[in-house]
Amino acid sequence: MKKLLLTTLLLITPISISTASAADYVIDVEGMHAAINFKVRHVGISWLTGRFDKFAGTFSYDEDNLMASKVSVDIDVGSVNSNHEARDKHIQDPTYLNVEANPMAHFESTSIEKTSDTTATINGNLTLNGVTKPFALMASHVGQGDDPWGGYRAAFEATAMLNPQDFDFQFEYGDVELNFYVEGVRQ
């Protein structure tokens, strides 16, 4: 189940390269050069980590005019993977991800604020569990350049903290840390 969308929720940041121009990218999920991971307290004691296996997205990156850059990501929340099948089914129930009622999450950027030569805050709206709220990603440029197959790629990583109560979840063990690793193929 793919839709063009998070990124990462997540992926437009400034860099210092002299030959810049606006470009559109598709997040490389086919080659698995992208990941959306999470970390959350398990019953308030230790850490539970996992990922979302199915997502898709696009971004437009203009290092000379960062405000013209954009990102859009869709996440199939039913693809949650904590490396434990029974727990994944539990996480999908209405108390946690409420997958049956709201199978997709969507992030759409609204503005990007440069914080250094290689970092930015990506502001946008996150729709999760049928609730849309402002959401910010702290993003870093990882690199960009030609790939061995004749294409051009750009890579970013981002982190964000998600308060489950903001999206009407009954989860009681604190915020969820999200980590995005995105490599896009220029179109």
C-alpha positions as CSV (number, residue, x, y, z in Angstrom):
1,M,0.0,0.0,0.0
2,K,1.8,3.0,-1.2
3,K,1.0,6.7,-1.5
4,L,3.3,9.5,-2.1
5,L,3.8,11.4,1.0
6,L,6.6,12.2,6.1
7,T,9.1,12.7,5.2
8,T,10.1,12.0,6.5
9,L,7.9,14.1,7.8
10,L,11.1,15.0,7.5
11,L,13.6,15.9,5.1
12,I,14.3,19.2,3.6
13,T,17.3,21.0,5.1
14,P,19.9,23.5,4.0
15,I,23.4,22.6,2.8
16,S,26.4,24.4,1.4
17,I,26.9,23.5,-2.3
18,S,27.6,26.1,-5.0
19,T,25.5,24.5,-7.8
20,A,22.0,24.6,-6.2
21,S,18.6,24.6,-7.8
22,A,15.2,23.4,-6.9
23,A,14.6,19.7,-7.5
24,D,11.9,17.1,-6.8
25,Y,12.8,13.8,-5.2
26,V,10.9,10.6,-4.5
27,I,11.9,8.8,-1.2
28,D,13.6,5.6,-2.1
29,V,11.5,3.0,-0.3
30,E,11.9,0.4,-3.0
31,G,15.6,0.1,-2.4
32,M,15.1,0.5,1.4
33,H,17.2,3.6,1.5
34,A,14.8,5.1,4.0
35,A,13.4,4.2,7.4
36,I,11.0,5.6,10.0
37,N,11.9,4.2,13.4
38,F,10.4,4.8,16.9
39,K,11.5,4.5,20.5
40,V,9.1,4.6,23.4
41,R,9.1,3.6,27.1
42,H,7.8,0.1,27.7
43,V,5.5,0.1,30.8
44,G,7.6,3.1,32.0
45,I,10.6,0.9,32.7
46,S,12.7,0.2,29.6
47,W,12.7,1.0,25.9
48,L,10.7,-0.5,23.1
49,T,12.0,0.2,19.6
50,G,10.5,-0.5,16.2
51,R,9.7,0.9,12.8
52,F,7.1,1.4,10.2
53,D,7.7,-0.9,7.2
54,K,5.4,0.8,4.7
55,F,5.6,4.5,3.8
56,A,6.1,6.7,0.8
57,G,6.9,10.3,0.2
58,T,8.3,13.1,-1.9
59,F,10.3,16.2,-1.2
60,S,11.3,19.3,-3.1
61,Y,14.6,20.7,-2.1
62,D,15.9,24.2,-3.0
63,E,19.0,25.0,-1.0
64,D,19.1,28.6,-2.3
65,N,15.4,29.2,-1.3
66,L,14.8,26.9,1.6
67,M,11.2,28.2,2.1
68,A,10.4,26.9,-1.4
69,S,11.3,23.4,-0.2
70,K,8.5,21.0,0.7
71,V,8.0,17.5,2.1
72,S,5.0,15.1,2.0
73,V,4.9,11.6,3.6
74,D,2.3,9.0,4.1
75,I,2.8,6.2,6.6
76,D,0.8,2.9,6.7
77,V,0.5,2.7,10.5
78,G,-0.6,-0.9,10.3
79,S,2.9,-1.7,9.1
80,V,4.2,-1.1,12.7
81,N,7.0,-3.6,13.4
82,S,8.4,-4.1,16.9
83,N,9.9,-7.5,16.0
84,H,7.1,-9.2,18.0
85,E,4.0,-10.2,16.1
86,A,1.6,-10.4,19.1
87,R,2.8,-7.0,20.4
88,D,2.4,-5.5,16.9
89,K,-1.3,-6.6,16.9
90,H,-1.7,-5.1,20.3
91,I,-0.1,-1.8,19.2
92,Q,-2.6,-1.6,16.3
93,D,-5.6,-1.7,18.6
94,P,-7.7,1.5,19.4
95,T,-5.7,2.3,22.6
96,Y,-2.5,2.8,20.6
97,L,-2.5,3.3,16.8
98,N,-6.2,2.6,16.1
99,V,-5.2,1.1,12.7
100,E,-8.7,-0.1,11.8
101,A,-10.3,3.3,12.0
102,N,-7.3,5.3,10.8
103,P,-4.9,3.2,8.8
104,M,-2.7,6.0,7.4
105,A,-0.8,8.9,8.9
106,H,0.2,11.9,6.8
107,F,2.7,14.7,7.2
108,E,2.7,17.8,5.0
109,S,5.3,20.6,5.6
110,T,4.1,24.2,5.9
111,S,7.4,26.0,6.4
112,I,11.1,25.3,6.9
113,E,13.4,27.3,9.1
114,K,17.1,27.2,8.7
115,T,18.9,26.6,12.0
116,S,22.5,26.2,10.7
117,D,24.3,25.4,7.4
118,T,23.2,21.8,7.6
119,T,20.1,21.8,9.9
120,A,16.6,23.1,9.8
121,T,13.3,22.8,11.5
122,I,10.6,21.4,9.3
123,N,7.2,22.7,10.4
124,G,4.1,21.0,9.2
125,N,0.8,19.2,10.0
126,L,0.7,15.6,11.1
127,T,-2.6,13.7,10.7
128,L,-2.6,10.6,12.9
129,N,-5.6,8.7,14.4
130,G,-7.9,11.2,12.5
131,V,-6.4,14.2,14.3
132,T,-4.4,16.9,12.6
133,K,-1.9,18.9,14.7
134,P,1.1,21.1,14.0
135,F,4.3,19.0,14.1
136,A,8.0,19.9,13.9
137,L,10.9,17.8,12.7
138,M,14.5,18.7,13.5
139,A,16.3,17.8,10.3
140,S,19.9,17.5,9.1
141,H,21.4,17.1,5.6
142,V,23.4,13.9,5.3
143,G,24.7,14.2,1.8
144,Q,23.9,14.3,-1.9
145,G,25.4,13.3,-5.2
146,D,25.4,11.1,-8.2
147,D,24.6,7.4,-7.7
148,P,26.1,4.4,-9.5
149,W,22.9,4.0,-11.7
150,G,23.0,7.4,-13.4
151,G,20.7,9.1,-10.9
152,Y,21.2,11.9,-8.3
153,R,20.2,11.5,-4.7
154,A,19.9,13.6,-1.6
155,A,19.7,12.3,2.0
156,F,18.4,13.7,5.2
157,E,17.7,12.6,8.8
158,A,15.2,14.0,11.2
159,T,14.0,13.5,14.7
160,A,10.7,14.5,16.4
161,M,8.9,13.9,19.7
162,L,5.3,12.9,19.5
163,N,2.9,13.2,22.5
164,P,0.4,10.4,22.1
165,Q,-2.3,12.4,23.9
166,D,-2.2,15.1,21.2
167,F,-3.6,12.5,18.8
168,D,-6.2,11.1,21.2
169,F,-4.3,8.0,22.2
170,Q,-4.6,6.6,25.8
171,F,-1.0,5.7,25.9
172,E,0.4,6.6,29.4
173,Y,4.1,6.1,29.2
174,G,5.4,9.4,27.8
175,D,6.4,10.7,24.4
176,V,7.4,8.7,21.4
177,E,10.7,9.5,19.8
178,L,10.6,9.3,16.0
179,N,13.7,9.0,13.8
180,F,13.6,9.4,10.0
181,Y,16.3,8.4,7.6
182,V,15.5,9.4,4.1
183,E,17.3,9.1,0.7
184,G,15.5,10.6,-2.2
185,V,16.0,10.0,-5.9
186,R,15.8,13.2,-8.0
187,Q,13.1,13.1,-10.7
